Amino acid sequence: MCRIMTFVLPIILWGTKYAGEFQELGVGARSCAMGGVGIAQCTDASVIYFNPAGSIFINRSLHLMHAENFAGIVKNEFGSVVLSRNNTAIGTGIQYITVSDIKLTTLPDTNLDPNGDNQPIPYDTVSTKDIIFYLNGAKGTEFFSYGGNLKVYYRNLSVITGFGGGLDLGFKLNLAYLKIGAAVRDFILSPLIWSNDSKETISSKFSFGVAPEIPIEKINSIITLECDIVKSVDIEGFNLKFGFEYAYKDFLFGRCGITKGNFTLGIGVKYEKFKLDYGLIMQSSLKNSNKFSAGLEF
């Protein structure tokens, strides 16, 4: 119970400083296995979440993810489709985040403080849900692209509901063995309007990523590295994310990474136009998170 409320309550109590945290669980088992990186690379339709400019560099594809975060306390579903042609791409995605069975408690005697004879007792359970809809567009050449996401979101925290929207922007440089990307989440302060007539704004978050690729032709392999720097304008300091992937014959993949002091691991397999990925985020304080993804090019 305490861990669940630690995740939920800051969004309500501290307002704008944490108003956008519901967007930060991450999507895509591949990215999560690589420490949550994804600003520079683009390998599937989940790229619209990380960098809206990256959709121009992938084939027409579908991406689906199911995640059990913090030992299943928070469930995170994501699906996206990207349609690219020549120097233009459009895409759409939806993210659905739920926290179930949150216990509401009361005291047998509400006039007294909790003590050995006046222990809290549960009387009901509630759930929360967040829905984020993405509409993506990107243009560019084989070397450079730019793009944006128009977002609409709905929040139901059981005791209060809210809705709002935002705009993400991204840029990407695509060289032979080096990918560079930059993105701004919520470029314009995104409004969040609650059912009690209060209003919050989601502050911008800036990200920059560099991803070199090292081909090993003798064994038909490629090593991909990525480092992302993420800075929120309303929080001191910045977050560094590191990811590593070893690909054998573009068929079998092994991955690892680190983000916020947490180690990540994962594997993947690709057969023709179909791929499956798994990612594990090891978190000592809130227990581990498991991510499962499937993708299809068409």
N, C-alpha and C positions, 0 to 999 in steps of 0.2 A: 504493500500500500504506500509506504513512504517513498519508495523508488518511483512509483507511478506518478505520485503528486509532485515529486521533484522535477519530473519531465514536463508536467502539464502546467503547474501553477505559475512559474516564472513568466509564461506568455500572458497571463492575466494580470499579475500583480505589478510587474515592472514596465509594462507598456512597450513603448517604441523600441527600447534597447534590445528586447528579445522578441519583438513582434513577428520577425520573419523566420524564427527558428524552425517552424513546422516545415519549411522547405529544405532543410539541411540534412535529411536522413540519407541522401544519396540514392542513386538508381543504377541498375546494371551490375550484374555479378562480376563481370570482367573488371570494371572500374573499381568496385569495392574491394576486390582481391588485390588490386594494385595500389592500395592506400587511398582510394577515393580520387585519384587523378583523372583527368579527362578534358582539360582545357585545350591542350595541344593536339591530342590524337583524335581520330574519328574512325571507328570501325563498325559501328552499328547505329540504329536509329535512336538509341538513348543519348546520342550526342546533343540533341536539342536541349537537354537538361543542363549540360555543362557549358557548351558554347554554341549558340544558335547559328554561327557562321559555318560550322563543320558539316552541316547536312549536304552541302554542295559536293563534298568529296566522297560520298558513299553511294552505293547503288540503291535502287528502289528496294526498300526493306521494311520488315515488321519486327518489332522487339517487344517481348513480354517479360515481366519480372514479378516474382513473389519473394518477399523478404519477411523473415521472423526476427525482429530486432529485440535485443535484450532478453533472450530466451523466450521469445514469443509474446512479450508484454505489448509491444507495438508492432502491428502488422502494416506492411507497406507494399502496395500493389502499384505497378506502373506498366503502361502500354503506350507505344508510339509507332507511327508510320511516317516514312519519308518517301516522297516522290521526287526524283531528280531527273533533269533532262538538260543536256547541253550546259549552259552556264547559270541555270536557275534551279532552285529546289524549294519545295513547300513540304510542310510536315505538320503533324498534329500529335498531341500526347495527352494523357490523363494520369494523374497520380491520386491514389486513394489511401489515406492513412487512418488507421483505427486503433483505439485503445479500449478494450472491453473489460467488463467486470470490475470496475472501480467501486470499491465499497464505500458507502456512506455510513457513518457511525454517529451514535449519540450516547449520552450518559444515562444510566438509570435514574440518577438524580441530577438534573441539569443545574441545580442551584449550588452544587458542590464541585470542587475541582476533582480531576481524576485522582484516584487513590486505590489502595488494595481492595476496598469494598465498593468502589465506584468506577469499574473498568468500562472503557468504551465498548459498545456492542453494535454490530452492523444491523441496519434496518432496511437497506436497499442497495442495489447496484446500478450504476449508470455507465454509459459509454460515450466516447468522443469520436469525432471523425473530421477529417480535413480532405477536401477535394480541390485539386488544382488542374485547370485545363490550359493547355499550351497550344498556340497557333504559331507556327514557325514559317519564316521565309528567309531565303539566302540567295545571293548572287555572287558571281566572281569568275575567275579564270582557273586554269589548272594549277596556278601558283598562289593566288591570293583570293580571299573571299571575305564578305561581310554579311551579317544577318541579324535578325531580331526575333524575339518571341513576344507575342501579346498574351498576357496571362489573365485568367479570371479564377478566383478562388472563393470557396465557401467553407466556413468553419462552424462546427457545432460542438461546443464544449459542455453540452448538457445543461449547464446553468445559464448559458448565454450563446447566442449565435451571431455570426457576422459574415460579411462578404466584402470583396474588394477586387483589385486588379493591379497589374504592374506591367513593366516593359523591361526586357533583357536585351542587351546588345552584345555582339561579339565580332572579332576579327581573327583571321587565321592566315598564316603563311605556310605553304606546303612545298617544301624542297625535297630533293631526292632522298636524302637520309636524315633530314631534320624537319621537325614540325614545331611551329611556334604559334601560340594562341593567346588571346586576351579577351576577357569577357567582363561585363558589368551586369550583375543581377540587380533588378529594381533600379534602373538607371535614373528614373524620376521617382521621387519619394512616393511609394505605393500606398494608397489609402486602404484602411481596414475599418469598416463601419459596423459597429456592434448594434444588437437589437435594443440596447438600453440608451441608444442615441449618442453614445460616446464614440470617439474616433481616434485611431492610431495611424501612424505612418511607418512603413517598413523602410529602413535605411538601406542605402546602396552597399553592395559588396563587390570589390574588385578582385579579379583573378588573372594571373599570368602564368603560362605554362611553357616549358621547353621539353621536347621529346626527341632525342637522337635515336636513330636506328642503326644497328650494327649487323650487317649480313655476314654469315659464315657459310660461304657457298660450298665448301668441301663436305659439310654434313647437312646441307639443305636446311639451314636454320637461320633464324633472325632473333637478335636480342633487341628489345625495345626498353628504353629507360624513359622516365618522365619525372620532372619536378614541377610542382605547382606551388605558387605563393598566393595565399588568399588573405585579403585584408578587408574587414568590416569597418566602415567609417565611424560606427558608434561603440566600438570595443577596442581597447588598447591592445597593441601588439598585432601579430599576424600569425597565420598558421602555415606551416610547411608540410607538404605531402610528397612522398616519394614512392615510385612504383617501378617494378621490374617484371618483364615478361620474356620467357623463352618459348619460341615457336618452332616446332619441328615439322617441316614439309607443309606448313599452313594447315596442319591437321590436328596436332596435339600441342597443348599450351600449358605451361606452368607459370604461376604468378605469385608475387609477394609484394609487400609494401609496408609503409608505416604512416600513420596519421594521428596527430594529437597524442603521441606516445603509445598508440595501440598498433600492434602488429596485425597484418592481414595476410591471408593465403588464399590460393584458389587454383582451379584447373579448368580446362576447357577443351572441347573437341569440335571440329568442323568437318562436315562431309558435304562436298559439293556446295549447295547454297543454304544448308541448314547448320546451325550451331547451337551447342549447349554449353553453359558456363555455370560454375559454382564459385562463390566467394564466402570467406569466413573472416569476420572482424572479431578479434579477441579483446574483450573488455572486462577487466577484473572487477570494476565497481558495479556495472550494470549487466554483467553476464554477456555471453557471446551473441553475435548476430550472424544469421545465415541468409545468404542471397542466392536465388536460383533464377537463371535467365534462359530464354530460348529466342532464337532469331531466325528469320527466313528472308532471303533475297528473292525477288521475283521480277 
